[in-house]
Amino acid sequence: MNDELQHLKNLGKTSAQWLHAVGIHSASDLRRLGAVDAYRAVRARGFRASKVLLYAIEGALLDVHWNELPPAHKAELNGQVDSLGMSNKS
């Protein structure tokens, strides 16, 4: 299967399956929604995704390894997720 999402940096089979389950099937879908809303959708669907998924999606959108995101950028993403009333638990 040629899965466009799995060709993006940081995204593997499981993360792509979770994204597909919430209606994200392409890089353009992911860009349109953004990392925070995509992560929120995955968590709302009941998947036990950690914050690493949030960073992985953002890294995929920026074409960098998730661990290379600056701490300030990760903190900004976390702040956006927290402002949505989501749990900080992984």
CYANA upper distance limits for C-alpha pairs under 8 A (distance plus 0.5 A):
  3 ASP  CA      7 HIS  CA      7.43
  3 ASP  CA     16 ALA  CA      8.48
  4 GLU  CA      8 LEU  CA      7.64
  4 GLU  CA     25 HIS  CA      8.06
  4 GLU  CA     26 SER  CA      6.33
  4 GLU  CA     27 ALA  CA      7.33
  5 LEU  CA     11 LEU  CA      7.10
  5 LEU  CA     12 GLY  CA      8.42
  5 LEU  CA     16 ALA  CA      6.33
  5 LEU  CA     25 HIS  CA      7.48
  5 LEU  CA     26 SER  CA      6.36
  5 LEU  CA     27 ALA  CA      6.64
  6 GLN  CA     11 LEU  CA      5.79
  6 GLN  CA     12 GLY  CA      5.73
  6 GLN  CA     13 LYS  CA      6.95
  6 GLN  CA     16 ALA  CA      6.68
  7 HIS  CA     11 LEU  CA      7.84
  8 LEU  CA     27 ALA  CA      8.29
  8 LEU  CA     60 ALA  CA      6.03
  8 LEU  CA     61 LEU  CA      8.47
  8 LEU  CA     63 ASP  CA      7.91
  9 LYS  CA     56 ALA  CA      8.34
  9 LYS  CA     59 GLY  CA      7.52
  9 LYS  CA     60 ALA  CA      5.36
  9 LYS  CA     63 ASP  CA      6.48
  9 LYS  CA     64 VAL  CA      7.28
  9 LYS  CA     65 HIS  CA      7.13
 10 ASN  CA     56 ALA  CA      5.72
 10 ASN  CA     57 ILE  CA      7.68
 10 ASN  CA     59 GLY  CA      7.37
 10 ASN  CA     60 ALA  CA      6.39
 10 ASN  CA     65 HIS  CA      6.75
 10 ASN  CA     66 TRP  CA      7.19
 11 LEU  CA     15 SER  CA      6.29
 11 LEU  CA     16 ALA  CA      6.80
 11 LEU  CA     56 ALA  CA      7.19
 11 LEU  CA     57 ILE  CA      7.70
 11 LEU  CA     60 ALA  CA      7.56
 12 GLY  CA     16 ALA  CA      6.50
 13 LYS  CA     17 GLN  CA      6.61
 14 THR  CA     18 TRP  CA      6.74
 15 SER  CA     19 LEU  CA      6.69
 15 SER  CA     53 LEU  CA      7.85
 16 ALA  CA     20 HIS  CA      6.57
 17 GLN  CA     21 ALA  CA      6.63
 18 TRP  CA     22 VAL  CA      7.16
 18 TRP  CA     42 VAL  CA      6.73
 18 TRP  CA     47 PHE  CA      7.87
 19 LEU  CA     23 GLY  CA      7.01
 19 LEU  CA     24 ILE  CA      5.60
 19 LEU  CA     25 HIS  CA      7.48
 19 LEU  CA     38 ALA  CA      7.82
 19 LEU  CA     42 VAL  CA      7.11
 20 HIS  CA     24 ILE  CA      5.40
 20 HIS  CA     25 HIS  CA      5.79
 21 ALA  CA     42 VAL  CA      8.42
 22 VAL  CA     41 ALA  CA      6.83
 22 VAL  CA     42 VAL  CA      6.87
 22 VAL  CA     45 ARG  CA      7.72
 24 ILE  CA     29 ASP  CA      5.94
 24 ILE  CA     30 LEU  CA      6.65
 24 ILE  CA     38 ALA  CA      8.44
 25 HIS  CA     29 ASP  CA      6.84
 25 HIS  CA     30 LEU  CA      8.23
 26 SER  CA     30 LEU  CA      6.86
 27 ALA  CA     31 ARG  CA      6.59
 27 ALA  CA     61 LEU  CA      8.48
 28 SER  CA     32 ARG  CA      6.49
 29 ASP  CA     33 LEU  CA      6.80
 30 LEU  CA     34 GLY  CA      6.27
 30 LEU  CA     35 ALA  CA      7.79
 30 LEU  CA     38 ALA  CA      7.50
 30 LEU  CA     61 LEU  CA      8.24
 31 ARG  CA     35 ALA  CA      8.26
 31 ARG  CA     61 LEU  CA      7.14
 33 LEU  CA     37 ASP  CA      6.34
 33 LEU  CA     38 ALA  CA      6.55
 34 GLY  CA     38 ALA  CA      6.54
 34 GLY  CA     58 GLU  CA      8.14
 35 ALA  CA     39 TYR  CA      6.48
 35 ALA  CA     54 LEU  CA      6.62
 35 ALA  CA     55 TYR  CA      8.31
 35 ALA  CA     57 ILE  CA      5.89
 35 ALA  CA     58 GLU  CA      5.67
 35 ALA  CA     61 LEU  CA      8.28
 36 VAL  CA     40 ARG  CA      6.53
 36 VAL  CA     54 LEU  CA      7.14
 36 VAL  CA     77 LEU  CA      7.27
 36 VAL  CA     80 GLN  CA      7.47
 36 VAL  CA     81 VAL  CA      6.79
 37 ASP  CA     41 ALA  CA      6.54
 38 ALA  CA     42 VAL  CA      6.82
 38 ALA  CA     57 ILE  CA      8.50
 39 TYR  CA     43 ARG  CA      6.73
 39 TYR  CA     49 ALA  CA      8.49
 39 TYR  CA     53 LEU  CA      7.47
 39 TYR  CA     54 LEU  CA      6.04
 39 TYR  CA     57 ILE  CA      8.31
 40 ARG  CA     44 ALA  CA      6.46
 40 ARG  CA     81 VAL  CA      7.88
 40 ARG  CA     86 MET  CA      8.33
 41 ALA  CA     45 ARG  CA      6.67
 42 VAL  CA     46 GLY  CA      7.36
 42 VAL  CA     47 PHE  CA      6.45
 42 VAL  CA     49 ALA  CA      7.78
 43 ARG  CA     47 PHE  CA      5.75
 43 ARG  CA     48 ARG  CA      6.96
 43 ARG  CA     49 ALA  CA      6.81
 48 ARG  CA     90 SER  CA      7.81
 49 ALA  CA     53 LEU  CA      6.68
 49 ALA  CA     90 SER  CA      7.04
 50 SER  CA     54 LEU  CA      7.92
 50 SER  CA     89 LYS  CA      7.84
 50 SER  CA     90 SER  CA      4.48
 51 LYS  CA     55 TYR  CA      6.93
 51 LYS  CA     88 ASN  CA      8.49
 51 LYS  CA     90 SER  CA      6.41
 52 VAL  CA     56 ALA  CA      6.38
 52 VAL  CA     66 TRP  CA      8.13
 53 LEU  CA     57 ILE  CA      6.54
 54 LEU  CA     58 GLU  CA      6.82
 54 LEU  CA     77 LEU  CA      8.29
 55 TYR  CA     59 GLY  CA      6.45
 55 TYR  CA     66 TRP  CA      5.72
 55 TYR  CA     67 ASN  CA      8.18
 55 TYR  CA     69 LEU  CA      8.06
 55 TYR  CA     74 LYS  CA      7.42
 56 ALA  CA     60 ALA  CA      6.49
 56 ALA  CA     65 HIS  CA      7.74
 56 ALA  CA     66 TRP  CA      5.31
 57 ILE  CA     61 LEU  CA      6.76
 57 ILE  CA     66 TRP  CA      8.33
 58 GLU  CA     62 LEU  CA      6.76
 58 GLU  CA     66 TRP  CA      7.70
 59 GLY  CA     63 ASP  CA      6.06
 59 GLY  CA     64 VAL  CA      5.34
 59 GLY  CA     65 HIS  CA      6.08
 59 GLY  CA     66 TRP  CA      5.23
 59 GLY  CA     69 LEU  CA      7.53
 60 ALA  CA     64 VAL  CA      6.86
 60 ALA  CA     65 HIS  CA      7.93
 60 ALA  CA     66 TRP  CA      8.13
 64 VAL  CA     68 GLU  CA      7.10
 64 VAL  CA     69 LEU  CA      7.97
 65 HIS  CA     69 LEU  CA      7.79
 69 LEU  CA     73 HIS  CA      6.81
 69 LEU  CA     74 LYS  CA      7.10
 70 PRO  CA     74 LYS  CA      6.97
 71 PRO  CA     75 ALA  CA      6.58
 72 ALA  CA     76 GLU  CA      6.67
 73 HIS  CA     77 LEU  CA      6.82
 74 LYS  CA     78 ASN  CA      6.63
 75 ALA  CA     79 GLY  CA      6.55
 76 GLU  CA     80 GLN  CA      6.82
 77 LEU  CA     81 VAL  CA      6.82
 78 ASN  CA     82 ASP  CA      6.49
 79 GLY  CA     83 SER  CA      6.51
 80 GLN  CA     84 LEU  CA      7.12
 81 VAL  CA     85 GLY  CA      7.49
 81 VAL  CA     86 MET  CA      6.52
 82 ASP  CA     86 MET  CA      5.88
 82 ASP  CA     87 SER  CA      7.46
 82 ASP  CA     88 ASN  CA      7.60
